[in-house]
Amino acid sequence: MNSTSTRASSRSSCCASEPCTPPSSARYGQSAEEPASAPDADDNERLRDLRVLGQVGKTYLIAEGEAGVYLVDQHAAYERVLLENLSAALRGRSEQQLLLEPLVLDVPPAAVALAEEASPELSQLGFAIEPFGPRQVLVRGVPGALVDRQPQRVLQDTLVTLATNTHGLVIEQHASWAERLAIVLACKSAVRAGDTLELAEMEALLRRLGEAMLCRTCAHGRPTAILLSHAQLEREFGRR
């Protein structure tokens, strides 16, 4: 297989309902006096200590902490958590769950070729996969990090979008092929805008985000959360 056709970096849409590019400098609640800010370097601890208030528009979590009110993009946050789990797998800490019965996925020939070419990287990430004819792949195992995120569908979508060069992610040129796979897998596995989350799920997401090494942005450079400080809220409501 020609590696330039399967391993090229390009732009399209990894998740149809989710933006894949960094935002402009404008931020929610921005004002001339004090713009809303992305979480600072101490936010890992703050995120773990937040009290969840609810979900807004099935897209954002709203929570409060000592610093003020946080608006958290649920897709960006979940994507960051999954990406760090997959990145840990690439560093040799992969958890794999073998399927009771192998699963056959229907994919185009280009995706079969990609699965064969990327077999070492997929194995690193926790997949046990092999070609199974000209238009099918056989899946024997999936990453533990994705076991509750429909991993077979995610793998199928990832192979197809990467093989057909329609993933659309703005990925750094120096990113390895394994890193690119991890980014697309994380994006496709994450909860999306429009997904309803229970309180326990929201609390767990914030705890896991607080444990992430790079908690402030998703894989595409978008902020995972916006902080509205007490001072800004007081100013907006004319209290100071």
C-alpha positions in Angstrom: 0.0 0.0 0.0 1.2 3.5 -0.8 1.9 5.1 2.6 1.3 8.6 1.3 -2.4 7.7 0.6 -3.1 6.3 4.0 -0.8 8.2 6.3 -1.4 11.7 5.0 -2.5 14.5 7.3 -5.6 16.3 6.0 -8.7 18.3 7.0 -12.3 17.1 7.2 -14.7 16.1 9.9 -13.8 13.4 12.4 -17.1 13.9 14.2 -19.8 15.4 12.1 -21.3 17.3 15.0 -18.1 18.4 16.6 -15.6 21.1 15.6 -12.1 19.8 14.9 -10.1 23.0 14.7 -8.9 25.4 17.4 -11.3 28.3 18.1 -10.6 32.0 17.6 -9.3 34.1 20.5 -12.9 35.0 21.5 -14.2 33.3 24.6 -17.6 32.9 26.2 -18.3 35.8 28.5 -15.5 37.9 27.1 -15.5 41.5 28.2 -13.0 44.4 27.8 -12.3 44.5 31.5 -11.8 40.8 32.2 -12.3 38.1 29.6 -13.3 34.6 30.6 -10.3 32.4 30.8 -9.2 28.9 30.1 -8.3 26.9 33.3 -4.9 27.7 34.7 -2.1 25.4 35.6 -3.6 24.6 39.0 -6.9 23.4 37.5 -6.2 19.7 37.8 -6.9 19.9 41.5 -9.8 22.4 41.0 -11.5 20.2 38.4 -11.5 17.2 40.8 -13.1 19.3 43.5 -15.9 20.9 41.4 -19.5 20.5 42.3 -21.6 19.7 39.3 -24.7 21.8 38.9 -26.1 20.3 35.7 -25.9 20.1 31.9 -26.7 22.9 29.5 -28.1 22.2 26.0 -26.9 18.6 26.3 -23.5 20.0 25.4 -21.9 21.7 28.4 -21.5 20.9 32.0 -21.9 23.7 34.5 -20.1 23.4 37.8 -18.9 25.6 40.7 -15.7 25.7 42.6 -13.6 28.1 44.7 -12.5 30.0 41.6 -15.9 30.6 40.2 -18.2 28.9 37.7 -16.9 26.5 35.1 -18.5 25.6 31.8 -17.1 22.3 30.5 -17.4 21.1 26.9 -18.4 17.5 27.4 -17.1 16.3 24.1 -13.7 18.1 24.4 -13.3 16.9 28.0 -14.2 13.3 27.2 -12.0 13.3 24.2 -9.0 14.5 26.3 -9.6 11.7 28.9 -9.7 9.0 26.2 -6.7 10.4 24.3 -4.6 10.2 27.4 -5.7 6.7 28.1 -4.8 5.7 24.6 -1.5 7.5 24.8 -0.7 5.5 27.9 -1.3 2.4 25.8 1.2 3.6 23.3 3.7 3.9 26.1 3.3 0.2 26.9 0.5 0.2 29.4 -2.2 -1.2 27.1 -5.2 -3.0 28.6 -6.9 -5.3 26.1 -10.2 -7.1 26.4 -10.5 -10.2 24.2 -13.9 -10.8 22.6 -15.8 -14.0 23.4 -16.4 -14.4 19.7 -14.3 -12.6 16.9 -16.2 -9.9 15.2 -16.2 -9.4 11.4 -16.4 -5.7 10.2 -17.3 -4.7 6.7 -15.0 -2.0 5.4 -13.8 -0.9 1.9 -10.6 -2.4 0.5 -8.5 0.7 1.4 -9.5 0.2 5.0 -8.5 -3.4 4.9 -5.1 -2.4 3.6 -4.8 0.2 6.2 -5.6 -2.2 9.0 -2.8 -4.5 7.7 -0.3 -1.7 7.4 -1.2 -0.2 10.8 -1.4 -3.6 12.6 1.6 -2.8 14.9 0.1 0.5 16.0 -3.4 -0.9 16.4 -1.9 -3.7 18.6 -0.1 -1.0 20.7 -3.5 0.7 21.3 -5.1 -2.6 22.4 -6.8 -3.9 19.2 -6.3 -7.4 18.0 -7.3 -7.1 14.4 -6.4 -8.9 11.1 -7.5 -8.7 7.4 -10.3 -11.2 6.7 -10.9 -11.0 2.9 -10.8 -8.1 0.5 -13.6 -6.1 2.3 -13.6 -7.4 5.9 -11.4 -7.3 9.0 -11.5 -9.7 11.9 -11.5 -8.2 15.4 -10.4 -10.4 18.3 -9.7 -7.8 21.0 -10.4 -4.2 21.9 -8.7 -1.6 24.2 -9.9 -1.6 27.7 -10.2 2.2 27.6 -12.8 2.0 24.8 -14.7 -1.1 26.0 -17.8 0.8 27.0 -17.7 3.1 23.9 -18.9 0.8 21.1 -15.2 0.0 20.1 -16.1 -2.1 17.1 -18.1 0.7 15.5 -15.4 3.2 16.5 -12.7 1.1 14.9 -14.8 0.7 11.7 -15.4 4.4 11.5 -11.7 5.2 12.2 -10.4 2.8 9.5 -12.8 4.1 6.9 -12.2 7.8 7.6 -8.4 7.5 7.7 -8.3 5.2 4.7 -10.5 7.5 2.6 -8.6 10.6 3.9 -11.7 12.2 5.3 -10.9 12.4 9.0 -10.5 16.2 8.8 -8.4 16.5 12.0 -5.8 19.2 12.0 -3.0 17.0 13.2 0.6 18.1 13.8 2.8 17.1 11.0 5.3 15.5 13.4 2.7 13.3 14.9 3.4 9.6 14.5 1.0 7.3 12.8 0.1 5.7 16.2 -0.6 9.2 17.6 -2.9 10.0 14.7 -4.8 6.8 15.2 -5.2 7.6 18.9 -6.5 11.1 18.2 -9.2 9.9 15.7 -10.2 7.0 18.0 -10.6 9.4 20.9 -12.6 11.8 18.9 -15.0 9.1 17.6 -15.3 7.4 21.0 -16.1 10.5 23.0 -19.6 11.6 24.0 -20.9 14.3 21.7 -23.1 17.4 21.8 -26.6 16.2 22.2 -25.8 13.3 24.5 -27.6 13.4 27.8 -25.4 12.6 30.8 -26.5 11.5 34.3 -25.1 13.4 37.3 -22.8 10.5 38.2 -21.4 10.5 34.6 -20.8 14.2 34.8 -19.0 13.9 38.1 -16.9 11.0 36.9 -15.9 13.0 33.8 -14.7 16.0 35.8 -12.7 13.7 38.1 -11.1 12.0 35.2 -10.4 15.3 33.4 -8.7 16.5 36.6 -6.3 13.6 36.4 -5.4 14.3 32.8 -1.9 15.7 32.1 -3.2 18.2 29.6 -6.6 18.9 31.0 -7.0 22.3 29.4 -7.5 21.4 25.8 -8.8 18.6 23.6 -6.8 17.0 20.9 -7.6 19.8 18.5 -6.6 22.6 20.8 -10.1 23.7 21.8 -10.6 24.5 25.5 -12.2 21.8 27.6 -13.5 24.3 30.1 -14.1 28.1 30.5 -13.8 29.7 33.9 -16.1 32.6 34.9 -14.5 34.1 38.0 -16.4 35.5 40.9 -15.0 38.9 40.1 -16.2 38.7 36.5 -19.7 37.6 37.6 -19.9 40.5 40.1 -18.8 43.0 37.4 -21.3 41.6 34.9 -24.1 42.0 37.5 -23.1 45.5 38.5 -21.9 44.4 42.0 -18.6 46.2 41.7 
